[in-house]
Protein backbone atom coordinates (compact mmCIF):
# COMPACT_ATOMS: atom_id res chain seq x y z
CA UNK A 1 0.00 0.00 0.00
CA UNK A 2 2.83 2.36 0.87
CA UNK A 3 4.52 1.71 -2.48
CA UNK A 4 1.30 2.52 -4.39
CA UNK A 5 0.96 5.88 -2.61
CA UNK A 6 4.56 6.84 -3.42
CA UNK A 7 4.06 5.89 -7.11
CA UNK A 8 0.90 8.05 -7.29
CA UNK A 9 2.70 11.06 -5.78
CA UNK A 10 5.55 10.79 -8.31
CA UNK A 11 3.12 10.65 -11.23
CA UNK A 12 1.29 13.77 -10.00
CA UNK A 13 4.53 15.72 -9.51
CA UNK A 14 5.83 14.95 -13.01
CA UNK A 15 2.56 15.66 -14.83
CA UNK A 16 1.90 18.85 -12.85
CA UNK A 17 5.17 20.62 -13.40
CA UNK A 18 4.45 21.42 -17.09
CA UNK A 19 8.00 20.44 -18.12
CA UNK A 20 8.84 21.34 -21.73
CA UNK A 21 12.34 20.48 -22.98
CA UNK A 22 14.19 23.52 -24.44
CA UNK A 23 15.69 23.27 -27.93
CA UNK A 24 19.49 23.04 -28.10
CA UNK A 25 21.29 26.34 -28.37
CA UNK A 26 21.83 27.23 -32.01
CA UNK A 27 18.87 26.18 -34.13
CA UNK A 28 18.94 24.99 -37.73
CA UNK A 29 18.07 28.49 -38.97
CA UNK A 30 21.42 29.96 -37.87
CA UNK A 31 23.59 27.02 -38.86
CA UNK A 32 24.10 25.78 -35.32
CA UNK A 33 25.50 29.11 -34.07
CA UNK A 34 23.70 30.76 -31.15
CA UNK A 35 22.25 34.25 -31.14
CA UNK A 36 22.47 37.18 -33.58
CA UNK A 37 26.28 37.16 -33.57
CA UNK A 38 26.29 33.57 -34.75
CA UNK A 39 23.87 34.31 -37.58
CA UNK A 40 25.98 37.31 -38.64
CA UNK A 41 29.17 35.25 -38.64
CA UNK A 42 27.50 32.56 -40.70
CA UNK A 43 26.29 35.13 -43.26
CA UNK A 44 29.75 36.68 -43.55
CA UNK A 45 31.30 33.26 -44.04
CA UNK A 46 28.74 32.39 -46.73
CA UNK A 47 29.19 35.76 -48.48
CA UNK A 48 32.97 35.33 -48.52
CA UNK A 49 32.60 31.84 -49.96
CA UNK A 50 30.14 32.85 -52.69
CA UNK A 51 31.74 36.22 -53.50
CA UNK A 52 35.49 36.32 -52.75
CA UNK A 53 36.79 39.90 -52.82
CA UNK A 54 40.58 39.85 -52.58
CA UNK A 55 41.09 43.63 -52.91
CA UNK A 56 38.33 44.58 -50.47
CA UNK A 57 36.50 46.98 -52.78
CA UNK A 58 33.08 45.38 -52.39
CA UNK A 59 33.13 43.81 -55.86
CA UNK A 60 33.37 40.04 -56.33
CA UNK A 61 36.59 38.82 -57.93
CA UNK A 62 34.61 37.20 -60.73
CA UNK A 63 33.26 40.54 -61.99
CA UNK A 64 35.89 42.98 -60.70
CA UNK A 65 37.37 44.88 -63.64
CA UNK A 66 39.83 46.74 -61.37
CA UNK A 67 41.38 44.21 -58.94
CA UNK A 68 43.59 46.83 -57.24
CA UNK A 69 41.18 48.26 -54.67
CA UNK A 70 38.76 51.12 -55.24
CA UNK A 71 38.39 52.34 -58.82
CA UNK A 72 40.44 55.55 -59.35
CA UNK A 73 38.76 58.87 -60.09
CA UNK A 74 37.65 59.27 -63.69
CA UNK A 75 40.11 60.62 -66.25
CA UNK A 76 38.72 62.90 -68.94
CA UNK A 77 38.51 62.18 -72.64
CA UNK A 78 41.48 64.49 -73.31
CA UNK A 79 44.73 65.50 -71.67
CA UNK A 80 45.79 69.13 -72.17
CA UNK A 81 49.26 70.47 -71.32
CA UNK A 82 50.81 73.91 -71.76
CA UNK A 83 54.22 75.51 -71.32
CA UNK A 84 55.89 78.88 -71.87
CA UNK A 85 52.96 80.80 -70.49
CA UNK A 86 50.54 79.07 -72.86
CA UNK A 87 52.59 79.63 -76.02
CA UNK A 88 53.23 75.88 -76.20
CA UNK A 89 50.10 73.72 -76.15
CA UNK A 90 49.66 69.94 -76.40
CA UNK A 91 46.22 68.30 -76.58
CA UNK A 92 46.12 64.50 -76.38
CA UNK A 93 42.97 62.60 -77.28
CA UNK A 94 41.84 59.10 -78.32
CA UNK A 95 44.09 57.78 -75.54
CA UNK A 96 44.10 53.99 -75.47
CA UNK A 97 46.61 51.83 -73.63
CA UNK A 98 46.58 48.13 -74.48
CA UNK A 99 43.05 48.37 -75.91
CA UNK A 100 41.72 49.18 -72.41
CA UNK A 101 41.36 52.94 -72.63
CA UNK A 102 42.92 54.90 -69.78
CA UNK A 103 42.45 52.19 -67.10
CA UNK A 104 44.73 49.22 -67.69
CA UNK A 105 44.97 45.86 -65.92
CA UNK A 106 47.94 43.70 -66.83
CA UNK A 107 50.51 41.32 -65.38
CA UNK A 108 53.84 42.38 -63.86
CA UNK A 109 56.59 43.05 -66.42
CA UNK A 110 54.09 42.97 -69.29
CA UNK A 111 54.65 45.28 -72.25
CA UNK A 112 51.62 47.35 -73.26
CA UNK A 113 50.95 49.46 -76.33
CA UNK A 114 50.17 53.18 -76.23
CA UNK A 115 47.89 54.81 -78.81
CA UNK A 116 46.84 58.46 -78.90
CA UNK A 117 46.21 61.47 -81.12
CA UNK A 118 48.22 64.66 -80.55
CA UNK A 119 47.64 68.24 -81.62
CA UNK A 120 50.52 70.64 -80.90
CA UNK A 121 50.87 74.38 -81.37
CA UNK A 122 53.97 76.32 -80.40
CA UNK A 123 54.64 80.02 -80.91
CA UNK A 124 57.44 80.23 -78.34
CA UNK A 125 60.21 80.23 -80.99
CA UNK A 126 61.10 82.62 -83.83
CA UNK A 127 60.12 80.18 -86.58
CA UNK A 128 59.63 76.65 -85.29
CA UNK A 129 60.34 74.86 -82.00
CA UNK A 130 61.64 71.32 -81.58
CA UNK A 131 59.29 69.66 -79.09
CA UNK A 132 59.00 66.25 -77.50
CA UNK A 133 56.02 64.38 -76.12
CA UNK A 134 57.52 62.33 -73.30
CA UNK A 135 55.85 59.39 -71.58
CA UNK A 136 56.92 57.37 -68.56
CA UNK A 137 56.20 56.45 -64.96
CA UNK A 138 55.39 58.74 -62.08
CA UNK A 139 57.05 56.20 -59.75
CA UNK A 140 59.10 54.14 -59.84
CA UNK A 141 61.35 55.07 -62.71
CA UNK A 142 61.36 58.01 -65.05
CA UNK A 143 60.70 58.94 -68.64
CA UNK A 144 60.70 55.88 -70.86
CA UNK A 145 60.51 57.39 -74.35
CA UNK A 146 59.46 60.30 -76.54
CA UNK A 147 56.47 59.40 -78.71
CA UNK A 148 56.84 62.68 -80.61
CA UNK A 149 60.21 64.35 -81.31
CA UNK A 150 60.12 66.89 -84.13
CA UNK A 151 59.86 70.51 -85.20
CA UNK A 152 56.50 72.21 -84.73
CA UNK A 153 55.92 74.91 -87.35
CA UNK A 154 54.38 78.22 -86.42
CA UNK A 155 51.78 78.85 -87.62
CA UNK A 156 50.13 75.56 -88.39
CA UNK A 157 51.41 73.34 -85.60
CA UNK A 158 51.59 69.55 -85.80
CA UNK A 159 49.02 66.80 -85.43
CA UNK A 160 49.12 63.07 -85.83
CA UNK A 161 48.67 59.66 -84.25
CA UNK A 162 50.93 57.57 -82.04
CA UNK A 163 50.38 53.91 -82.90
CA UNK A 164 53.64 52.03 -82.24
CA UNK A 165 54.75 53.16 -78.77
CA UNK A 166 55.15 50.58 -76.02
CA UNK A 167 55.94 50.72 -72.32
CA UNK A 168 56.98 47.95 -69.92
CA UNK A 169 55.03 47.61 -66.68
CA UNK A 170 56.68 47.45 -63.26
CA UNK A 171 57.51 44.10 -61.68
CA UNK A 172 55.67 44.76 -58.40
CA UNK A 173 51.89 44.56 -58.09
CA UNK A 174 50.15 47.87 -57.43
CA UNK A 175 48.62 50.95 -59.06
CA UNK A 176 50.86 53.14 -61.21
CA UNK A 177 50.47 56.27 -63.35
CA UNK A 178 51.71 56.54 -66.91
CA UNK A 179 52.27 60.27 -67.35
CA UNK A 180 53.00 62.59 -70.25
CA UNK A 181 55.20 65.66 -70.41
CA UNK A 182 56.30 68.42 -72.79
CA UNK A 183 59.99 68.30 -73.68
CA UNK A 184 61.81 71.13 -75.42
CA UNK A 185 65.32 69.80 -75.88
CA UNK A 186 67.17 69.78 -79.21
CA UNK A 187 66.10 66.12 -79.44
CA UNK A 188 64.76 63.41 -77.14
CA UNK A 189 68.22 62.03 -76.34
CA UNK A 190 70.34 65.16 -76.91
CA UNK A 191 73.66 64.78 -75.08
CA UNK A 192 72.44 61.57 -73.46
CA UNK A 193 69.19 62.97 -72.07
CA UNK A 194 67.01 60.24 -70.54
CA UNK A 195 65.00 61.97 -67.83
CA UNK A 196 61.93 64.18 -67.80
CA UNK A 197 62.44 67.62 -69.35
CA UNK A 198 62.28 70.15 -66.51
CA UNK A 199 60.45 68.68 -63.53
CA UNK A 200 58.60 65.37 -63.32
CA UNK A 201 54.94 65.71 -64.46
CA UNK A 202 52.26 65.87 -61.77
CA UNK A 203 48.90 64.16 -61.46
CA UNK A 204 47.23 66.50 -63.97
CA UNK A 205 49.38 64.93 -66.69
CA UNK A 206 48.29 61.36 -66.04
CA UNK A 207 47.95 59.55 -69.34
CA UNK A 208 46.62 56.29 -67.91
CA UNK A 209 46.18 54.39 -64.64
CA UNK A 210 47.65 50.90 -64.53
CA UNK A 211 46.71 48.07 -62.17
CA UNK A 212 49.62 45.62 -62.16
CA UNK A 213 48.02 42.44 -60.91
ABEGO torsion letter per residue (X at the ends): XAAAAAAAAAAAAAAAAGBBBBBBBGBAAAGGBBEAAAAAAAAAAAAAAABBBAAGAGBBAAABABAAEBBBBBBBABBBBBBGGGABBBBBBGBBBGGAEABBBBBBGBBBBBBBBBBBBBAABAABBBBBBBBEBAOBEBBABBABBBBBBOBGEBBEBBAABBBBBBABBEBBBBBBBBBABABAABGGBABBBEBBBBAAABABBBBBX
